[in-house]
Amino acid sequence: MRKRFLAVILGIIMTFAFIGCSNSKTKEAVRPIVIQGAMDVETQSLVKQLQNAEKVTYGGWTFWKGTIDKFPVVIAKTEIGMTNAAASTLLAIEKFNPRAIINQGTAGGHDPQLHRCDIVIGKKSVNFGAFRSEHGDYNKGIHSENWIPMNIEVNVNGEIKEFKDFEGDAQLIKSAKSVANLYKKGKVVEGVIGSADQWNRELDRIKWLNKKYGTSVEEMETASAAQVAKSYNVPFLGIRILSNSEVNNEEYDRNSGEYCQNYVLEVTKTLIKEYSK
């Protein structure tokens, strides 16, 4: 009798264990893709693509939950700047448990070979606002060209690691490159996305940043979002379109944000196909 009772109990335990395992796999399969943009012009075209969209707000940050091709997608309006982007990314990870994060939107050109409406897939993103200077006496001037880039410390799995930049996820880069031929407004290249709470228009400064950090473009969000994603081990990719290029004297294109979102939509659909296999 005791053996029979134990067998029944064991069977019940194994059944619940199987259900728990199945639920875990189900949750893994439906983890959403989070797509970030700082402003309305970088998010609203994508929001319109969501089926059954629901707007939610946490503090000062807004998210739209919905589906694209029956797969869960969250559009996040991070607001402008490094701190806003980091906070929005943290909320997105904690609230939605994303399978991947794409930070996208407009940027200013640094690389003379790139022109307005070209798109940069971020093989790396770098915080070019992190630097130190050597001691200088009073009345000796400010020599920013001598400033030294600093690494960023990130806690990854309980271990403090230093990063000079943040690499884009290889699988996300592959997916982004696979639809590059669909983009007709300019060329699509891999490059380095530079981020800082700065808006640089001095050509010598831009040239120095391009040489020192290898930056293709500059904006104010990607590297800080990448830093938070790295701490959580969430696959991350930055995608930026040149809305303007100071170095090539090309002024702001008001449609560039929409062009970038249309491209990112194709990237997202490709990811959905891969994640749905």
N, C-alpha and C positions, 0 to 999 in steps of 0.2 A: 504493500500500500504506500509506504514511504517513497519507494523508488518511483512509483507511478506519479505521486504528487510532485516529486522533484522534477520529473520529466515534463510535467505540465507547466510548472513554473519556468523551467529552462526554455520551453517553447515560447512562452509569453515574452520572456526577456529578449529572445532572439528576434521575435516578430517586431517588438518595439525598436530594437537596434536597427533592423532592416528599414523600418519606416523612417527612423531618424536619419539614416544614411541616404535614403531616397530624397527626403526633404532637403538635406544638405546639398545634394547634387542639383535639385530643382532650383534652390536659391542661387547656387553658383551660376546656373544657366541663364537666370534672368537678371543678373546684376547689370545695371544700366551703363550706358556710355554717357559721360558728362562732357558737354561742349561749353566752353567758356568764351565770353566776350565782355569787354569792359563797358560798352555803351549800347544804346538802342540800335545805332547803325551797324553794330557788330553782332547783334543777337536776334532782331525781330524777324528777319527773313527766315531764320531757322525755326523760331517759335511758330511761325505760320505753317511749317511743315509737320508739326506735331499733331497726331491724332489724339483726341480726348485730352487736350492740354488742361493742366491744373496749375494755377499760380500759387506758390507758397513763398512766405517771407520769414527769414530768421534775422532779427536785428535789422541792419540796414542793407541786407543782401537778398536778392530776389532770384527765385528758381522757377522754371516751368517744367513740370513732369508730364510725360506723354509717351507716345510710341511713334516710331518710324518703321515701316514695313513690319509691324506687329512686334517690334523689339523695343524694350524700355530705353528711353533717352531723356536726359535732363539737360535743359539749357540754363546756364548760370550767367547772370549779369553780375560780374565781379565788382563793378565800379572801377574808376581809374586809379592806378597807383599800386606800388609794391605791397603796402600793408593791406589794402583792400583785397588784392588778388590772393594773398596768403590766407586771409581770414575766410574768404569765400571758398577757397579750395579745402580748407580744414572742415568747414561746414558741409561741403559737398561729400567729402569722404565719410564723415561721421554720420550724416543723415541718410545718404543714399548708397553707400558701400559700392562705388563704381568699379567696373571691370577695367575701364580705361578713362583717361582724361585727355581731351584735346583743348588746348588754349589757342584761340585764333583771333584774328582781327587785323587792324591796320597798323602800319609802321612807316617810319621814315628811312630812306635809303642811306647806307654808308658805302656800299661797294659801288664804284663807278661803272662796273659792268652790268649793274642791275638798273632797271628803269621802272617808271610808274606802272603799276598793275602786274609786275612780275610777282611771283609767289615764292617764298622761302620756306622750305620744309626744314624744321630745326633739328639738324643732326646734333646740335648743342645749343644750350642757352647759357648766358653768362650775366652775372650781376656786375656791371661795370661801374656801379656806384660804391663798390667796396675796395678801398685802397688805403694806403698809409703814405705819409711823407716823412722824410728825414728831418732832423732838427735844422732850423734856419733862424738866424738872429734877426732882431728887429731891423727894419729898414733895408732888408736884403731882397724884398719882393716875394711874390708868389710864383712858383714855377711848376705848374700843374703837369707839364710835360715830363717831369721827373717823378711823379707820383708812382707808387708801386702797387700793383694789383694784389689784393688779399684773397686767400681762400675762405670759403664759407664752411663753418662747422655744422654738421647735421648728425643727429642721433638716429642711427639706423640699427634696428634690432638690439637696442640697448648699448650700442657701441658708438662713440663719437668718431666720426670720419670727416676728413677735410676734402672739399671739392673746389677745384678752380672753375669748374663749369658743370653743367648737368646734361648728360647725353639723352637724346630722344630714344624712346623704346624702338628697338630694331624692327619688331613686327609691325608696329604702327607706321614707321617710316616706309617699310616695304608696301604696305597697303596704300599709303599716300602716293607713292611713286607709281603704283599700278594704274592710277586713274589720271596721271599727269597729262596724257594725250587728250583728255576730254576738255581741258582748259584752253580756251582760245583767246583770252584777253592779254596774254603775255606768256613768258616762259616760266617753268617750274624748276627750281633748283634746290639742292641741299645747301644749307649754310648755317651760320651762327647768328642766333637772335640775341641781341644785347638789350638788357633791361636795367632801368634805373629811374628814379623820380627826377628825371631831367628831360629837357627839350632842347637839343643842341642844334644851333644854326651856324655857328662859326666853322668855316670850312677847315681850318687848321685843326680845330678840336675834333671834328668828325674824322679827319684823316688820321689823327693820332689814335683814336679809338679803334678804327679799322685796322691799323697796323699793330697796336698793342694787344687787342683782344680778338682780332680776326672777325669783327662784327660785320655782318651783311646788312643788318637793319637795326634800328633802335626803337624801343617802345617802353612801356612802364609796368608790365605784368608777368611775362612768361617765366623768367628765372625764379621769381619768388613762388609762383605756383608749382614749378618743377621741384623746388626745394621741399615743399610740404609733401608733394607726391612721393618724393624719394624717401622721406622719413616713414611713410606708410607702405612703401613698396608697391605703389599703384603705377602701372604703365602710363607713361606720359609723353605727349608730343606737342610741340609748338608749331603752328602754321601761321605765317604772316604775309600779308600782301603789302607791297609798297604803295601807299596812298600818295606819296610825294617823294621827290629826291632832291635834296638841297644841292648835292654835288653835281647833279645834272640839270639843275635849274628847272625842275619839273614840279609844278604846283599841285595842290591837293586835288585828287579826283573824288568827287562826291559819291560816286557809285562803287568805289573800290571795296567798301565794307560788304556790300551785297555780292560782289564778284567772289570775294573770299568765302563767304558763307555758302554760296552755290558749290564751290569746289569742295569745301569741307563736308557738305551734304553727300557728295559722291564718295568721299573717303569713308564717311559713316556707313553708307549703304554697303560698301565693300566689307567693312568690319562686321556688319550685321550678318552678312552671308557666311563669313568665316566663323563667327561665334555661334551660328545656328546649325553648324554641321554636326 
